[in-house]
Amino acid sequence: MTAGDRWFGRLPDGRDVEVVSIGHAPGPVVDVLTLGATVHRLEVSGRDGVRRNVVLGLADVDQRLASGSYIGGTIGRYANRIAAGSFPLDGRQVHVRTHDRGNSLHGGPDGFDLRLWEVREQGPDEVVLALTSPDGDQGFPGTLAVTVGYRVDGDTVVVTMEASTDTTTVVNLTNHAYFDLSGEGSGTIEDHLLQVEADEFTPIDATGIPLDGHAPVAGTPFDLGVATPLGVALASEHPQMATAHGIDHNFVVRGAGLRRAAVLASPDAATELELWSDQPGLQVYTGNALDGTHHSAGGARHQRRGGVALEPQLFPDSPNRPEWPSATLRPGETYHSVIEWRFGGPAGSAGRLG
């Protein structure tokens, strides 16, 4: 542990979990846990001048291990779902561990969000964490070397994820922060305005697996091309909303390369978040399964729809969908993805919705 780090808790095997803080006010200040390379707190200044923690966190190590909601964690090896935990790869069928209605979700029951990461580099505004996932981990082939970097640059938090392998495998990484721009524990996110830069979304079956393909958002509650209160969309009786008990769907982000994928705003907090990504998809999840069982260090219970997760990633079940962008990573290649959280603060831009 270096100067400025804090002790968060201890794993059952005796290893310590630390908190690394980066950034400084009036810009974002991020607390990152070595457990799961997790965004534990993210404090920003609203345009009203008030500092707020705008992500959900958990009080201690025991709750992080028991939660099952992936709160703030780094997700891998494969974010989202793989149908029946099975997929073809170079002429053979790979079987990985399942735990979500017969499917693999977020890398399996022991995903990267439950691993203790090593702090590789650290400075006042940046931290890089590393993890080695051995061959056969949760059934995935190849030894995977992964790094996740968090960097504060002005009003922006930049998340960079990289991975390399010694054997052909599949990789799809993301961060699973739940945002509440009114401040953690303030209530539901149903009053938040969300805009998603997408013309299509991915309908799913009752187990969260994509159906035939993408579908137009036009004429559905998934049409978030203009800023829409989440409560309005969630009140819809659309069959897909009923299937997921809210929004838990992939959106096909327009364009390619690093571009704006979504804007989230809380009128109460006068705070906006622009999410930029270089990934083809954005999974929007409205915290449908949060049930108040777990709470933050401040005592705030995580109630249903108490936060919204915006997860840039490849499309769900891509290893079984050769027509979609590939998740395959081969030796000598480097997986690379970037997420940017651009906040509107006192010195930031305003009115970016629309």
Phi, psi and omega per residue, in radians:
M1 nan 2.264 -3.128
T2 -1.679 2.972 -3.138
A3 -1.027 2.330 3.137
G4 1.694 -0.352 3.069
D5 -1.322 2.769 3.139
R6 -2.252 2.652 3.098
W7 -1.451 2.250 -3.134
F8 -1.757 -0.612 -3.107
G9 2.907 -2.971 -3.064
R10 -2.317 2.362 3.074
L11 -1.281 2.808 3.135
P12 -0.990 -0.467 3.135
D13 -1.519 0.092 3.042
G14 1.685 -0.116 3.136
R15 -1.329 2.509 -3.097
D16 -1.520 2.530 3.045
V17 -1.907 2.234 -3.089
E18 -1.944 2.808 3.011
V19 -1.960 2.211 3.068
V20 -1.932 2.195 3.139
S21 -1.843 2.357 3.075
I22 -2.296 2.720 3.136
G23 1.561 3.046 3.129
H24 -2.734 2.624 3.100
A25 -1.163 2.570 0.190
P26 -1.486 0.028 3.091
G27 -1.403 -3.059 3.122
P28 -1.108 2.496 2.967
V29 -2.130 2.152 -3.046
V30 -2.018 2.238 2.980
D31 -1.754 2.104 -3.100
V32 -1.984 2.257 3.070
L33 -1.566 2.487 3.010
T34 -1.232 -0.373 3.017
L35 -1.347 1.911 3.098
G36 1.405 0.108 -3.014
A37 0.781 0.905 -2.899
T38 -1.646 2.398 2.941
V39 -1.403 1.831 -3.031
H40 -1.536 -0.713 3.056
R41 -2.472 2.597 3.060
L42 -2.516 1.760 -3.062
E43 -1.728 2.257 3.139
V44 -2.343 2.875 3.050
S45 -1.672 2.202 3.013
G46 -1.352 2.946 3.112
R47 -1.213 -0.178 3.021
D48 -1.508 0.025 3.109
G49 1.502 -0.055 -3.106
V50 -1.519 2.355 3.052
R51 -1.501 2.308 -3.141
R52 -2.420 2.557 2.909
N53 -1.450 2.059 -2.980
V54 -1.860 0.250 3.032
V55 -2.225 2.675 3.043
L56 -1.333 2.531 3.067
G57 -2.354 3.106 3.106
L58 -2.190 2.634 -2.918
A59 -1.233 -0.610 -3.000
D60 -2.729 3.097 -3.103
V61 -1.087 -0.755 -3.103
D62 -1.022 -0.721 3.127
Q63 -1.209 -0.638 3.109
R64 -1.090 -0.727 -3.118
L65 -1.235 -0.487 -3.055
A66 -1.685 -0.286 -2.919
S67 -1.081 -0.934 -3.068
G68 1.340 0.103 -3.119
S69 -1.843 0.035 3.019
Y70 1.069 0.519 -2.946
I71 -1.113 1.927 3.073
G72 1.363 -0.054 -2.961
G73 -1.382 2.810 2.952
T74 -1.434 2.235 -2.994
I75 -1.845 2.282 3.100
G76 -3.049 2.945 0.095
R77 -1.283 -0.471 -3.073
Y78 -2.212 1.875 3.073
A79 -1.146 2.563 -3.115
N80 1.291 -2.727 -2.910
R81 -1.926 2.599 2.949
I82 -2.119 2.128 -3.029
A83 -1.043 2.189 3.099
A84 0.992 0.250 3.129
G85 1.073 0.571 -3.054
S86 -2.471 2.459 3.125
F87 -2.814 2.673 3.096
P88 -1.439 2.515 3.097
L89 -2.623 1.960 3.113
D90 0.895 0.811 3.006
G91 1.508 0.009 3.068
R92 -2.233 2.792 -3.130
Q93 -1.698 2.171 3.133
V94 -1.730 2.398 3.123
H95 -2.106 2.144 3.137
V96 -2.032 2.910 -3.039
R97 -1.212 2.498 -3.118
T98 -2.050 2.649 3.102
H99 -2.817 0.146 -3.132
D100 -2.264 1.620 3.111
R101 0.919 0.711 3.103
G102 1.511 0.021 -3.103
N103 -1.998 2.839 2.961
S104 -1.483 2.316 3.120
L105 -2.247 2.240 3.008
H106 0.921 0.682 3.022
G107 1.644 -0.058 3.135
G108 1.898 3.084 -3.074
P109 -1.124 -0.350 3.098
D110 -2.158 1.230 -3.073
G111 -1.449 -3.100 -3.074
F112 -1.121 -0.407 3.133
D113 -1.218 -0.233 3.129
L114 -1.855 0.123 -3.099
R115 -1.715 2.653 3.043
L116 -1.549 2.044 -3.117
W117 -1.621 2.738 3.103
E118 -1.718 2.367 3.026
V119 -1.341 1.970 -3.078
R120 -1.569 -0.751 3.116
E121 -2.443 2.654 -3.106
Q122 -2.723 2.397 3.049
G123 -2.597 -3.100 -3.090
P124 -1.056 -0.548 -3.058
D125 -2.114 0.187 -3.050
E126 -2.704 2.526 2.996
V127 -2.489 2.468 3.075
V128 -2.132 2.232 3.132
L129 -2.019 2.615 -3.057
A130 -2.282 2.617 3.117
L131 -2.564 2.432 2.993
T132 -1.932 2.114 3.108
S133 -1.779 2.047 -3.021
P134 -1.262 2.801 3.060
D135 -0.969 2.286 3.140
G136 1.542 -0.012 3.131
D137 -1.001 2.061 -3.083
Q138 0.998 0.268 -3.140
G139 1.735 -0.164 -3.108
F140 -1.356 2.380 3.140
P141 -1.350 2.701 3.016
G142 1.543 2.526 2.973
T143 -1.435 2.122 -3.048
L144 -1.922 2.184 3.046
A145 -1.768 2.126 -3.002
V146 -2.155 2.440 2.937
T147 -2.260 2.549 3.044
V148 -2.256 2.184 3.111
G149 -1.977 2.393 3.018
Y150 -2.045 2.268 -3.122
R151 -2.436 2.341 3.066
V152 -1.736 2.184 -3.122
D153 -2.341 1.734 -3.059
G154 1.133 -2.146 3.109
D155 -1.662 0.273 -3.056
T156 -2.050 2.439 2.955
V157 -1.882 2.112 -3.118
V158 -1.819 2.202 3.112
V159 -1.977 2.091 -3.119
T160 -2.069 2.239 -3.115
M161 -2.128 2.305 3.112
E162 -2.381 2.654 3.119
A163 -2.686 2.587 3.030
S164 -2.414 2.742 -3.029
T165 -2.387 2.754 3.063
D166 -1.770 -0.091 3.123
T167 -2.514 2.528 -3.140
T168 -0.965 2.301 -3.077
T169 -2.627 -3.006 3.020
V170 -2.121 2.514 -3.100
V171 -2.463 2.413 3.066
N172 -2.738 1.797 -3.047
L173 -1.889 2.635 3.024
T174 -2.759 3.079 2.999
N175 -1.959 2.507 -3.024
H176 -1.993 0.728 3.051
A177 -1.146 2.416 2.987
Y178 -1.771 2.148 -3.098
F179 -1.711 2.406 2.916
D180 -2.385 1.688 -3.010
L181 -1.261 -0.161 3.011
S182 -1.442 -0.130 -3.112
G183 1.918 2.362 -3.099
E184 -0.904 2.292 3.094
G185 1.480 0.165 -3.078
S186 -1.404 -0.193 -3.085
G187 2.372 -2.695 3.125
T188 -1.512 2.965 3.098
I189 -1.702 0.297 -3.089
E190 -1.183 -0.378 3.091
D191 -1.541 -0.090 3.122
H192 -1.226 2.514 3.052
L193 -1.669 2.252 3.135
L194 -2.171 2.326 3.021
Q195 -2.171 2.267 3.136
V196 -2.133 2.300 -3.083
E197 -1.469 1.266 -3.060
A198 -2.592 2.474 3.045
D199 -1.780 -0.219 -3.120
E200 -2.363 2.693 2.984
F201 -2.308 3.064 -3.041
T202 -2.005 1.768 3.082
P203 -1.066 2.596 -3.057
I204 -2.229 2.836 3.038
D205 -1.556 -3.011 -3.048
A206 -1.186 -0.224 3.113
T207 -1.854 0.143 3.092
G208 1.548 0.111 -3.127
I209 -1.597 2.406 3.132
P210 -0.968 2.529 3.053
L211 -1.442 -2.235 -3.008
D212 -1.278 -0.533 -3.091
G213 2.954 -2.781 3.135
H214 -1.418 2.788 -3.130
A215 -2.400 2.644 3.112
P216 -1.113 2.481 3.061
V217 -1.377 -0.351 -3.065
A218 -0.981 2.291 3.118
G219 1.398 0.167 3.125
T220 -2.179 2.873 3.063
P221 -1.205 -0.098 3.093
F222 -1.528 0.045 3.065
D223 -1.426 1.633 -3.115
L224 -1.967 0.547 -3.129
G225 -1.138 -0.426 2.960
V226 -2.073 2.730 -3.070
A227 -0.983 2.194 -3.056
T228 -2.301 2.301 3.029
P229 -1.050 2.259 -3.111
L230 -1.025 -0.584 3.130
G231 -1.064 -0.574 3.114
V232 -1.166 -0.835 3.114
A233 -1.095 -0.746 -3.068
L234 -1.206 -0.371 3.135
A235 -1.389 -0.117 -3.097
S236 -1.177 2.606 3.068
E237 -1.686 0.300 3.102
H238 -0.964 2.404 -3.101
P239 -0.974 -0.617 3.133
Q240 -1.200 -0.562 3.080
M241 -1.184 -0.657 3.107
A242 -1.199 -0.667 -3.119
T243 -1.030 -0.738 -3.072
A244 -1.714 0.021 -3.071
H245 1.010 0.613 -3.090
G246 2.432 -2.707 3.074
I247 -1.675 2.167 2.983
D248 -2.618 1.117 -2.924
H249 -2.342 2.646 3.017
N250 -1.469 2.373 3.014
F251 -1.939 2.414 -3.134
V252 -1.535 1.812 -3.023
V253 -1.285 2.277 3.126
R254 -1.098 2.535 3.031
G255 1.479 -2.971 -3.118
A256 -2.544 2.864 -3.111
G257 1.297 -3.015 -3.125
L258 -1.243 2.021 -3.116
R259 -2.656 2.907 -3.127
R260 -1.236 2.219 3.131
A261 -1.803 -0.559 -3.077
A262 -2.819 2.766 2.987
V263 -2.292 2.265 3.103
L264 -2.090 2.365 -3.118
A265 -2.446 2.485 3.007
S266 -1.976 1.940 3.131
P267 -1.021 -0.628 -3.115
D268 -1.082 -0.707 -3.034
A269 -1.633 -0.097 -3.069
A270 0.904 0.710 -3.120
T271 -2.189 2.345 3.081
E272 -2.140 2.567 3.053
L273 -2.174 2.116 2.930
E274 -1.683 2.201 3.075
L275 -1.811 2.135 3.088
W276 -1.960 2.528 -3.067
S277 -2.693 2.736 3.016
D278 -1.866 0.200 -3.113
Q279 -1.625 2.707 -3.100
P280 -1.283 -0.441 -3.057
G281 -2.139 2.819 3.021
L282 -2.392 1.984 3.062
Q283 -1.467 2.138 3.069
V284 -1.838 2.158 -3.110
Y285 -2.280 2.122 -3.018
T286 -1.652 0.519 3.041
G287 1.071 0.702 -3.033
N288 -1.161 -0.462 -3.077
A289 -1.731 -0.053 3.051
L290 -1.118 2.381 -3.002
D291 -2.376 0.234 3.112
G292 1.477 0.011 -3.127
T293 -1.156 -0.672 -3.035
H294 -1.947 2.784 -3.046
H295 -2.542 2.862 3.139
S296 -1.458 3.061 3.096
A297 -1.084 -0.482 3.111
G298 -1.434 -0.021 3.092
G299 1.638 -0.024 -3.125
A300 -1.242 2.167 3.091
R301 -1.377 2.424 -3.131
H302 -1.556 1.607 -3.112
Q303 -1.425 2.897 3.087
R304 -0.922 2.276 -3.129
R305 1.081 0.526 3.082
G306 -1.387 -0.090 3.093
G307 -2.857 2.791 3.090
V308 -2.126 2.251 3.100
A309 -1.674 2.319 3.097
L310 -2.099 1.795 -2.909
E311 -1.990 1.712 3.061
P312 -1.191 2.378 -3.058
Q313 -3.028 3.068 2.908
L314 -1.220 2.947 -3.122
F315 -1.244 2.630 3.107
P316 -1.067 2.501 3.083
D317 1.071 0.441 3.141
S318 -1.017 -0.581 3.114
P319 -1.050 -0.356 3.087
N320 -1.775 0.133 -3.091
R321 -2.223 1.483 -3.066
P322 -1.102 -0.295 3.136
E323 -1.405 -0.144 -3.114
W324 -1.773 2.872 3.096
P325 -0.905 2.383 -2.973
S326 -1.388 2.507 3.044
A327 -1.703 0.019 -3.053
T328 -1.248 2.312 3.053
L329 -2.158 2.247 -3.091
R330 -1.964 2.769 3.077
P331 -0.962 2.413 -3.110
G332 1.596 -0.259 3.083
E333 -1.671 2.799 3.075
T334 -2.185 2.129 2.968
Y335 -1.282 2.352 -3.118
H336 -2.533 2.279 3.036
S337 -2.520 2.663 -3.118
V338 -2.284 2.343 2.979
I339 -2.126 2.361 3.036
E340 -2.160 2.256 3.014
W341 -1.838 1.829 -3.093
R342 -1.782 1.988 -3.054
F343 -1.718 2.482 3.021
G344 -1.586 1.833 3.118
G345 -1.972 -2.864 -3.123
P346 -0.960 -0.605 3.137
A347 -1.778 0.021 -3.072
G348 -1.505 3.049 3.124
S349 -1.390 2.693 -3.101
A350 -2.114 2.815 3.000
G351 1.130 0.694 -3.075
R352 -1.493 -0.178 3.058
L353 -1.180 2.525 3.062
G354 1.802 nan nan
